């Protein structure tokens, strides 16, 4: 894999984890029960730790003297490469858990596939993250089933969330030039789509939810085209560093 493509790929993985971590952090102190408040916070911290690894490696590949903190806090929205899915607002708890499940069901097979990458750094980071993400998927899958096959109201909310977020899932599985170059490194992004689809279909069947029909899909996040939602998220996340440049604890 060429260095620019490797940098871009690691940036995408790091940005996905960072932005979703920030979204989940918005639930801190507001979870439906104390156990869930703690569980969501732990998932957010897992993702933040993974983001540090990916962004740290991206900075090393870039070779411009930037570090993980500068990549996180000193880029504007158009420089972020996260999936549009992870920047979507939390909504209600059904919305949050469907977003998490869609992401986890893709994230786990992606990390597993990176175990065969020719780059040892990619393999090492993926190996560290895969156990955490396996738990994330187990947890979000259980909530999809629990709420989907729960009360009439919880089922309605879960189906509405599944339908609303579905157009953001296509971007995860559509390889562009950056990801196509990963074939030389022993990694095929489109192959991740098979276990992702199987996971969604089997989980929705248990949850008595309908898999949304195929249709038009959102695109652009991986190329830096985002909604205003990301700008608002970054304004909060980056405020301290922007207000006090270079400040350290």
C-alpha positions, -999 to 999 in steps of 0.1 A, spaced: 0 0 0 14 34 -10 21 57 20 -5 83 10 -32 56 8 -21 41 41 -23 75 58 -57 81 44 -70 46 55 -57 50 90 -72 84 92 -106 70 83 -104 43 109 -93 68 136 -119 93 127 -147 68 128 -137 58 163 -131 93 175 -164 107 162 -185 78 174 -167 80 208 -177 117 211 -213 109 202 -215 82 228 -199 105 254 -229 128 250 -250 101 268 -227 103 299 -250 110 329 -281 107 307 -284 69 302 -318 53 308 -303 33 337 -271 35 356 -257 3 342 -262 16 307 -247 49 315 -215 31 325 -216 7 296 -219 34 270 -191 53 286 -169 23 285 -176 17 248 -168 53 242 -135 50 260 -127 18 241 -132 37 208 -112 66 220 -83 44 228 -85 28 193 -87 63 177 -54 72 194 -37 42 179 -50 48 144 -44 85 144 -9 80 160 0 56 132 -15 80 106 6 108 119 38 87 117 29 77 81 23 113 72 57 124 85 48 161 88 54 164 125 18 162 136 7 139 164 -26 123 173 -38 154 193 -32 177 164 -51 154 140 -80 152 164 -83 188 175 -67 210 147 -85 198 116 -117 213 102 -147 193 93 -137 190 56 -105 173 67 -122 145 86 -127 112 69 -153 94 91 -183 77 79 -215 98 78 -232 71 99 -211 78 131 -217 116 130 -255 112 131 -270 126 163 -279 102 191 -317 106 189 -335 83 213 -319 51 227 -333 30 199 -316 53 174 -283 52 193 -283 14 195 -292 8 158 -264 32 148 -240 13 171 -251 -21 158 -248 -11 121 -212 2 129 -202 -28 151 -214 -54 126 -191 -38 100 -163 -29 124 -156 -64 137 -152 -82 103 -131 -52 91 -107 -56 120 -106 -94 116 -98 -89 79 -69 -66 88 -53 -96 105 -41 -107 71 -28 -73 61 9 -71 50 15 -40 72 25 -53 107 13 -20 123 -22 -25 108 -23 -61 121 -11 -51 156 -36 -23 160 -64 -45 147 -54 -73 171 -56 -49 200 -90 -36 190 -108 -68 179 -116 -81 214 -131 -49 225 -152 -46 193 -164 -82 196 -179 -71 230 -194 -40 214 -211 -61 188 -225 -85 213 -239 -57 234 -255 -37 206 -269 -68 190 -285 -78 223 -301 -44 226 -314 -45 190 -331 -79 198 -343 -68 233 -359 -36 220 -370 -49 186 -388 -79 202 -400 -60 232 -431 -38 236 -451 -24 207 -435 11 214 -399 -2 215 -405 -22 183 -419 9 166 -389 30 176 -364 4 166 -379 -1 131 -380 37 126 -344 40 136 -333 11 114 -351 27 84 -338 62 91 -301 51 94 -301 25 66 -291 50 38 -259 57 57 -248 20 56 -238 18 20 -208 40 24 -192 14 47 -191 -12 20 -184 8 -11 -146 8 -18 -130 39 -34 -95 43 -49 -79 44 -14 -95 12 -3 -90 -5 -37 -53 0 -32 -56 -22 0 -58 -52 -22 -21 -50 -27 -18 -52 11 -39 -84 14 -71 -67 24 -105 -66 6 -130 -41 20 -159 -54 -1 -155 -89 14 -165 -73 47 -200 -68 33 -209 -105 34 -206 -110 72 -221 -75 78 -252 -84 58 -255 -118 74 -252 -103 109 -278 -77 101 -303 -102 86 -299 -127 114 -302 -101 142 -332 -84 127 -349 -117 123 -345 -124 160 -356 -88 168 -387 -92 145 -375 -62 125 -377 -58 88 -344 -52 69 -349 -19 50 -353 -22 13 -323 -14 -9 -323 21 -21 -303 53 -25 -273 56 -2 -255 86 13 -219 91 3 -191 115 9 -179 111 45 -148 92 35 -139 120 11 -145 148 36 -180 158 26 -200 161 58 -232 175 71 -235 204 95 -239 179 122 -202 171 122 -193 208 124 -214 212 155 -199 182 171 -163 194 164 -171 229 178 -177 213 211 -150 187 210 -123 210 198 -132 241 218 -105 240 245 -77 234 221 -90 261 198 -95 286 226 -61 279 242 -38 267 214 -10 244 227 -24 243 262 -14 212 282 -26 199 316 
